Amino acid sequence: MVVWRTHSRSKLFYFFKDQTRFYSEEYDIKNNWHYAISGDLITNSIIT
């Protein structure tokens, strides 16, 4: 699926396009996601 991430303080919010729902989990700077931040929006999509 295609995933976009936005962040708020210490949490990340994942938007799953296929399910049109939001998920959140603790922010982890050691994760394997590749992302670029533009303001509070994670600009690039991730195929998983």
RARA-V303821 format. One record per residue. RES is the residue in three letters. PHI is phi in whole degrees, 0 to 359 (none if undefined). D_LAST is the distance of its C-alpha to the last C-alpha in Angstrom with 2 decimals. Layout:
{{RES PHI D_LAST} {RES PHI D_LAST}}
//
This chain:
{{MET none 5.46} {VAL 261 6.71} {VAL 234 7.69} {TRP 246 11.07} {ARG 238 12.98} {THR 237 16.73} {HIS 235 19.02} {SER 217 22.38} {ARG 55 24.62} {SER 263 23.06} {LYS 243 20.13} {LEU 250 16.75} {PHE 243 15.83} {TYR 259 12.36} {PHE 253 12.56} {PHE 264 10.35} {LYS 301 11.73} {ASP 295 11.62} {GLN 255 13.52} {THR 48 15.44} {ARG 226 15.89} {PHE 255 15.89} {TYR 232 15.03} {SER 222 16.51} {GLU 207 16.85} {GLU 298 19.09} {TYR 292 18.49} {ASP 225 17.85} {ILE 287 18.65} {LYS 262 17.77} {ASN 285 14.06} {ASN 263 11.68} {TRP 288 10.16} {HIS 257 11.71} {TYR 208 13.51} {ALA 230 16.86} {ILE 259 19.14} {SER 232 21.47} {GLY 66 23.69} {ASP 257 21.72} {LEU 251 18.74} {ILE 279 15.60} {THR 279 15.97} {ASN 261 12.96} {SER 270 9.72} {ILE 233 6.28} {ILE 265 3.78} {THR 237 0.00}}
//
